C-alpha cells in the first residue's frame, strides 16, 4: 500500500438510512477513508440532498432510494450496487423506528411488529442478501447499529430497547456462521447522540442536564463520533475483531 492510500480504498459499501444523523456521518467517514459508498433512505429528495452534499466535499458516493421494510427495495439496493460496482464489501445496517412511547406492556401489537420488522428483521434480511456477495470477494464487514438501550433499557422506550438487544444476539450468531468466509460481523451501540431521534432528550435543557449526569465525558455524542468507529471496524485494522458489540456512549453505564 502506498503512503497516500486510504484504509478503505477499493471497498464497496452500503449504508442504510444514511441521509441524516448517524447513517450520514458513517457514510461520510467511509467515503473519506476511500470506500465507494452507496447512501440510501426512503425518500428520493433526501437521497439527492445527501449525495450532493457529500460530493461537494469531493467524496465518491452514489445514492439509491430504499425503504428497508420493502423486499423489492432491499433486493434492488444490493443487486444494483453489485451490478454497478462489481461487488460488495461493507454493509452498515442503520435503519430503525420507534412509533410508540410508554411502558412496554402498553405497546400495541402493530407497533411492536413494526419495531421488530424494521429494527431487527430487515437487518437480518439485508445481511442475508449481502453475505453471498461478500463470500465471492473472500472478505466482508457487516455492522449493525444497535443502542446502549440494548444493554440498559431506556424508560418509555421498552419495545425499541428490546429490539436493539436482539441485534446484539444477531451479531454474535452471524459472526460465528460467516467467519470461515472471511466476513466479520460487529455491532455499534451508540449512547445519546445529537440527532433528530434524540431531540426529546437533548433539546430540553433540564432533560439534557439529567442525561449528562450519567455521561462521564460530560457531553452529548455527535454523529461523527460513530463514523470513525464504523470505519475502523470495516478496515484491516480490525481484521481480528468479530462478534463484538461495542458501546460508544461517553462512558455511560451499560454493563460491567
N, C-alpha and C positions, 0 to 999 in steps of 0.2 A: 504494500500500500504506500502510495506517495505521501509526502508530508502534507499535501494540500487536500488529500482525500477526506471525505467526511464519513463518519462511522456507519451511516445507513445508506451510503452510495449503492445504487443498484437494487435496492429493496422496493417492492411494490406494496403499498399499504392502503387498507380501507379503514376509515374511522366513521362509525355511525353516529348520528345526532351530533354532527361536528360543525354546525354553522354558528354556534354560540357557546359560551361557557367553557366547561372543561373540555368538551369534544373539540371545539375550535382551537383551544390552546394546545391540545395534544397534536392535532393535525399540523398546526403551525410549527411546532418543535420538530416533528418527524421530517417535515419538508426542509426545515432549516438544517437538519443533520443529513440531508442528502436523499431522503426517500422520495419516490414518486407517490403522491398522496391523492386518494380519491375521497373527497368530502361528500357528505350526504345528510339529508334531512327530509322531512315530509313535504316542504313547500319549495317550489322552484325558485321563487323570488329570494328566499333565504339562501339557497344554494348559490345562486348567481352572485348575490352580495358578498358571501364569504369567499368565493373563488376570486372575485375581482379584488377584494381587499388583500388577499394573500399574494396575488400576482403583482400588485403594486409594490410589494416588498421583495420582488424578484424570486418568488418561490415557485416550484414546479408542482402545480396542483390542477386537478380537474374536479368536476362535481357531477353528482347524479341524484335525482330525487329517489328517496327510498323510505317508505313507511314500513318500518321493520315488522309491523303486525300483518303485512300482506305478503303471502308466499311469493306471488309473482314479482313483487318489488325486490324482495331479498334475493331471489334467484337471478334476477336481471343485474343487480348490483355486483354479485360475484362473477357471473358469466361475462358481462360486458367488460369488467375490469381485466379479467384473464385474457379475453379476446383482444383488447386494445393494447395491453402492456406485456402480454406473453407469460404471465404467471401471477402468483400471489404469495407474499412472504409474511405479511403482518395483517392481523385483524384486531382492531380495537372495538369492542362492543360496549357502547356507552349509553344507548337509548334507555330511558326509564320514565315511568309515570307515577304519579300519586294523586288519584282523583278524590281521595277521602281523608278527612282528619277526625280524630277521636279515638275512643277505646277500641281495641281490636275486635271485641265481641259485638260492637255496633257496626262493623264493616259489612255493607250489603254484599250479597254473593256476587252480583255483577261487577262491583268494584274490585273485589278480591280476585275474580277471574281476570279482569283487565290488568291488574298489577302483576300477576304472575305470568300472564301471556306475554306482556311486553318486557318485563324486567328479567324474567328467567327463561321462559320457553323460547323466545326469539334469540336470546344469546346462545342457547344450546343449538338451535337450528342453523344459525349463521356459522357457528363453529363447525357443525356437521358438514355444511356445504363447503367450507373453506379447507378443511383438512385434506381431502384428496388432491387439491391443487398444490398444497404445501408439500405433500408426500412426493409429488413429482419433482419438486425443487430440492428435496433432501434436507429441508430445513423449514422452520417457520416459527412465528411467535404470535400467540393469542393472548390478549389481555382483556379481562372482564373488569368493568368499573363497578365496584360494589360501593360500600359506605361504611364508615365507622359504626353506623347504626346496625350493621350486620353482626357486630360484636356486642354492642351496648345499645339496645333499642332506644329510639327517640320517643318520648312521650307524644301521644296523639298521632304517631306515625307507625302504628303497630304492624299493619299488613305490609307496608313498604319495608320496614325493618326486617321482617321475616323473609321477604323476597330477596333482600340483599344478603341475608345469611345463607340462603340457598346457593347463591353464586360462589360463596366460599367453598361449599362442598363440591359444586360442579368443577371448580378449578382443580381440586385435589383428584377427583375421579378422572377427569380428562387428561391431566398431566401424566398419570400412570399409564393410560391407554395409548397415548401417542408418542411417548418419549422415545420409543425404539425407532421412530421415523425421523428423529432429529427435531421434532416440534416441541417447543416449550410453551407451557400454559401458566400464566400468573394472573394475579388479581390485585388491583389497587383499591384500597378502601380509604377514600378521602374523608377528612373531618369536615368541619364547617367551612365552606368555600364561598367566596363572594360571587354568587350567580343569581339569576332570576329565581331559581328554585329555592334558594335560601333567604329570599328577601324578607320573609316574615321574622327571621332570626337576626338579621344584620342591619335592617333599615330602621328598627326601633331602638333608640339609644338605651333604654332600660333593659330590653331583652339582650341587646348586643353586649352590654356590660356584664350581664349574668353569664352569657356564653363565654366571655373572655376569662371569667374566673376559673373556668375549667381547662384553659389552654395555657400551659406554661410559657410558650413563646409570646403570649400576650398580643396576638394579632389574629385576625381572620385570614384564612388562607386565600390565595389568589389562584385563578385557573392555571396560570403559568407555572405554579408550584407543582402541578401534576404533570406538565409537559415534559420536564426534564426526567422525571422518574419513569414515565412511559417510554421515552426514547432510550434510556439506559436499559430497561428490561427487554427492549427489542434488539439491542445491539449485542455484538460479540463480547462486550464487557460483562454481560450477564449470561454467558454461554453455559454456565453450570447451575443456573437458577431456574427451577421449575416447580410447579405445585405450591407456590408461595402466595400467601395473602398478606400484602404489605400495607400497613396503616400509614397514612401520611396526614397527620392531624395536629401538628404543632405540639405534640406531647399530651394531647387529651387522653384521658384514661380509656383504655379499650380492653385490656387483658393483662395478665402477668407477663 
